[in-house]
Amino acid sequence: MHDFIIQAIERGGYIGIALLMAIENVFPPIPSEIIMGIGGLAVARGTMEFWPLLVAGTLGSTAGNYVWFWVGDKWGYERLGPFIDRWGRWLTLDWQHVESASAFFRRRGEWMVFFLRFSPFLRTMISLPAGLAHMPVWRFLIFTFLGSALWNILLVLGGQWLGQYLEEYKAVIGWIILGLIGLTIAGYVYRVLTWTPRSRGD
């Protein structure tokens, strides 16, 4: 099974990596740690190259984060509220999350767009308040691209390091990959099933 997952990433190529990373930053199911980590395994196998993989993954991350920035920038609080109330369950997001992230952004400043790229839970969330605050687009894109690039470098290098032991510990690594994917999906399903809406004014 793990061979199938790695080969699926390899067959998708760099465009597939970019698309997966963009989707991952818009909708929660599969985290970038798995996508870029498997990409690093592909680099170790010689089926992908480091720099094209890094550029593709980083462009995808930036594009996905820009979606939420655009929503915040163009919709504003008034139009965003009904959207969150309706679709928040599937995004595992409620209005209190938006308000907390916005308050955090106002306190800490625009550099949080860069630094939170290293946080699995907050890196996408911070894009929304950045848009709501009408952060300059060029600055948002630069901070997002640079922060995502640094994080992706670590993920690819980690995958490469793990790839050295792929043949020797193939079964163990395979179970690790499957376990991470399974935990991610289970976590998402749990959050959807236990999601309690907290609307504006609660």
N, C-alpha and C positions, 0 to 999 in steps of 0.2 A: 504493500500500500504506500509506503513512504517513497519508493521509487516512482510510483505513479504521480504522487504529488510533486516531486522534484521535476519529473519530466513534463508535467503540465505547465509548470512555471517556465521551464526551458523552451517549450514549444510556443508559448505565448510571446517569447522574446522580449525585447526592451519596450515595445509598445504595450504589450500585455502587462509588464511591470508598472509602467506609467499609469495605465488604466486602473489596475488594482489599487495602487497607492492613492489615486484620486478618489476612487469609490470608498476606500477605507477611511478617508478623512471627511466624507460626507455622511456615510452610513456605517454603523459600528461593527459588523460581524467579524472580519478577520483583521487583526492588528498588523501594523507595519513591521513589527518585530519578526513576525513569521514570514511575511512576504520578502523583506530584504535579507533576512537570515537565510532563507532558502536560496535567494539569489546569490548569497555568499557561498553556499554549498556548490552552486552551479559554477561559480568562478573557480573554486577548488577543483572541480571536475574538468575544467577546461572548456565548458560549453558556453560560458559567458565571460565577458571581460569587465574588469573592475570599473573603469571610468565611464563607459557607456551605461552600465548598470546604475552607477551612482547618479549620473545626470538624469536618466529616465525616472528613477525613483524619486529624486528631488523635485523634478518638474511636476510629477504626478501629485506629490504632497502639496506643493505650492498651489496647483490648480484646485485640488480638493478643498484646501483651506480658504481659497479665494471665494468659493461658492458661499460659505457662511459669512465671510466678510461682506460680500455683495448683498446678501440678504439683509444683514444688519444696516448697511449703509443706505440701501435703496428703500427698504420697507419701513425702518424705524420701529419704535416701540408699539405704535398704535396698530400697524398691520401685522406685526410679528406675534402679538398676543393671541389672537384667534387661531393662528397657524399652530402655535405651540400647544394651545388647549386641545386642538383637534388631533394632531399627529404626534404629540409628545411621547405617548406610550411607545411607539415604534422607534423613536429616536432616543428613548430612555432619558427624556429631558422634560423638565417642567419649568414654570415661570420663575420659581425660586432659584433654580440653577442659573437662569439668565441674569437675575438681579444680583446674585452673589458674585458671578463672574464679572459683571459690569462694575460692581463696587471694588472688586479686587483690581481690575484694570485701572480704574480711576486713581486708586491709592498708589499702585506700583509703577504706573506709567507704561509708555509704548514699548520699552525694552522687554517687557514680559512676553511680547509676541516672539521675540528671539529666544529667550531663556526657557520658556515653557514648551518649546519643541522637544525638550528632553524628558517631558512628563507624559507618560502613557495616558493619563486621565484628563489632562488639562490642555494638551497641545491643540486640539481642535476647538474646544470650548472657548478659548481666548480669542478666536477669530471673530466670533459673533459680537462681543462687546467692543472689539476694535472697530468693527463696522458701525455699530451703533454710535460710537464716539466720533465717527467720521475721520478716523486716522487717515493721513495722506496715503493714497493707494500705492505710490511708488515706494514709500517707506515700509508699508506693510509687506509688500512683495519681496523687498530686499531682506528684511528681517526674517521673514518666513523661509525664504530660499536658503539663506545662510545657516539658520538654525536647523532646518531640516537636513541640509547637506552634512553638517557635523554629526548629527544623530545617525544618519544613514551610513556614514563612513564607519562608525562603530559597529553598526549592525552587520554590514557586509564583512568587515574584518572578523567579527565574531563568527559569522557563518563560514568564512574561509578557514579559520582556526579549527572549527568543528569538523570541517571537511577533510582535514588531515587524517582523521580517525574514522572516516566514513566506512571504508572497507573493513577495517578491523572491528569496529563496533556498530556495524550496520543496523542490526536488530535494535540495539539500545537507542541509537539516534532516531531510528524510525518510530519507536514508541514515544520518544520525547516529542517529536513533531506531531504525531497523532494526539498525544495527550494535551499539548498546548492548544491545538485546534479544538479538541473536544471541550476543554475547560472554557475556552473563549465562547463557543456556541452555547454551552450550558449556562455560563454567566449571563449572556445576553437574554436567553429565554427566561431565566430566573428574574432578571430585571424587568422584562416585559410583563411577566405574570404578576409580579408584586408591585408594579408601578402604581403609585397613588397620586393622582393629579393635585397639584397645589397651584391654583390659578392666581391671577393678579388680585392683590388685596388680602390674600390668606395670611 
